[in-house]
Amino acid sequence: MTIQERADIAANLKESGQCNCCQAVTKVLADTTGVDEATLQKMSAGFAAGMGCMEATCGALIGANMILGLRTEGNGTLRQSRELLSKFREKCGAVTCKDLKGAASGKVLCECADCVRNAVLAFGEVSPAEGV
């Protein structure tokens, strides 16, 4: 499956209400890790509406970073995490849920489904691998 196909599936999972933003990302990338999908879904359950209910990092970005840590086994994760954040910001316009949703400005920078899609695409740019 291509990274674009994974990104589209993740966006659909979010739009359909089957997953929160973080869960949608971890679900479509679960098979690239050594962790089962059910465990990843539990780990990512608390990141709906970003971290701290829109107060901090977007849940989709958190999910991509979780998978990145598993894929790198902690080796070089910080460098790749910085790159992931940068690519996500380029695609979405911000990294905090509050800013993405325009809570203070009234201007939505990126809808949730697009944040999810962009998180998966950014992940693919940072951590390319066969089948991803």
C-alpha positions as CSV (number, residue, x, y, z in Angstrom):
1,M,0.0,0.0,0.0
2,T,1.4,3.4,-0.9
3,I,1.8,6.2,1.6
4,Q,-0.9,8.2,-0.2
5,E,-3.4,5.3,0.1
6,R,-2.6,5.1,3.8
7,A,-3.1,8.8,4.2
8,D,-6.5,8.6,2.5
9,I,-7.6,5.7,4.6
10,A,-6.5,7.5,7.8
11,A,-8.5,10.6,6.7
12,N,-11.6,8.5,6.1
13,L,-11.2,6.8,9.5
14,K,-11.2,10.3,11.1
15,E,-14.1,11.7,9.0
16,S,-16.3,8.6,9.6
17,G,-15.8,8.9,13.4
18,Q,-14.2,5.5,13.7
19,C,-11.0,7.0,15.2
20,N,-9.7,10.2,16.7
21,C,-6.8,11.9,14.8
22,C,-4.0,10.1,16.6
23,Q,-5.7,6.7,16.3
24,A,-6.3,7.1,12.6
25,V,-2.6,7.7,12.0
26,T,-1.4,4.9,14.3
27,K,-4.0,2.5,12.8
28,V,-2.9,2.9,9.2
29,L,0.8,2.6,10.1
30,A,0.5,-0.1,12.7
31,D,1.7,-2.9,10.4
32,T,5.0,-1.1,10.0
33,T,5.8,-1.6,13.7
34,G,6.2,-4.5,16.0
35,V,3.2,-3.4,18.1
36,D,-0.3,-4.7,17.5
37,E,-3.0,-2.4,16.4
38,A,-5.2,-2.8,19.5
39,T,-2.3,-1.7,21.7
40,L,-1.6,1.3,19.5
41,Q,-5.3,2.3,19.5
42,K,-5.3,2.2,23.4
43,M,-2.1,4.2,23.6
44,S,-3.4,6.9,21.2
45,A,-6.9,7.1,22.7
46,G,-6.1,10.1,24.9
47,F,-5.0,12.4,22.1
48,A,-8.4,13.3,20.6
49,A,-8.5,17.1,20.1
50,G,-4.8,17.1,20.3
51,M,-2.8,16.9,23.5
52,G,-4.7,18.5,26.4
53,C,-7.9,19.1,24.5
54,M,-6.6,21.5,21.9
55,E,-4.1,23.1,24.2
56,A,-1.0,21.5,22.6
57,T,0.3,19.3,19.8
58,C,-2.1,18.0,17.2
59,G,-3.1,14.4,17.8
60,A,-2.3,13.4,14.2
61,L,1.3,14.6,14.6
62,I,1.6,12.8,17.9
63,G,0.4,9.6,16.3
64,A,3.0,9.9,13.5
65,N,5.7,10.6,16.1
66,M,4.7,7.6,18.1
67,I,5.1,5.4,15.0
68,L,8.4,7.1,14.2
69,G,9.7,6.2,17.6
70,L,8.7,2.6,17.2
71,R,10.2,2.4,13.7
72,T,13.5,4.0,14.7
73,E,13.6,2.0,18.0
74,G,14.8,5.3,19.5
75,N,17.8,5.6,17.3
76,G,17.9,9.0,15.6
77,T,14.3,9.6,16.6
78,L,14.8,13.2,17.8
79,R,16.3,14.3,14.5
80,Q,13.5,12.7,12.5
81,S,10.9,14.0,14.9
82,R,12.1,17.5,14.3
83,E,11.9,16.9,10.5
84,L,8.4,15.4,10.9
85,L,7.2,18.4,12.8
86,S,8.7,20.8,10.2
87,K,7.0,18.9,7.3
88,F,3.7,18.8,9.1
89,R,3.9,22.6,9.8
90,E,4.6,23.2,6.1
91,K,1.6,21.2,5.1
92,C,-0.9,22.4,7.7
93,G,0.3,25.9,8.8
94,A,0.7,25.1,12.5
95,V,1.3,22.2,14.9
96,T,-1.0,22.9,17.8
97,C,-4.6,21.8,17.6
98,K,-5.8,25.2,18.9
99,D,-4.0,27.0,16.1
100,L,-5.0,24.5,13.4
101,K,-8.6,24.9,14.4
102,G,-8.5,28.7,14.7
103,A,-9.7,28.7,18.3
104,A,-8.2,32.2,19.0
105,S,-8.0,33.6,15.5
106,G,-11.4,32.3,14.1
107,K,-9.5,31.1,11.0
108,V,-9.2,27.3,10.5
109,L,-5.8,26.5,9.0
110,C,-6.4,22.8,8.4
111,E,-9.4,20.5,9.0
112,C,-8.9,17.4,11.1
113,A,-9.1,15.0,8.2
114,D,-6.5,17.0,6.3
115,C,-4.2,17.1,9.4
116,V,-4.5,13.3,9.6
117,R,-3.7,12.9,5.9
118,N,-0.8,15.4,6.1
119,A,0.6,13.6,9.2
120,V,0.8,10.3,7.4
121,L,2.3,12.0,4.3
122,A,4.9,13.8,6.3
123,F,5.7,10.5,8.1
124,G,6.3,8.9,4.7
125,E,8.7,11.7,3.7
126,V,10.7,11.3,7.0
127,S,10.6,7.6,7.4
128,P,10.4,6.0,4.0
129,A,10.3,2.2,3.9
130,E,9.2,-0.6,1.7
131,G,5.4,-0.8,1.8
132,V,5.0,2.6,3.4
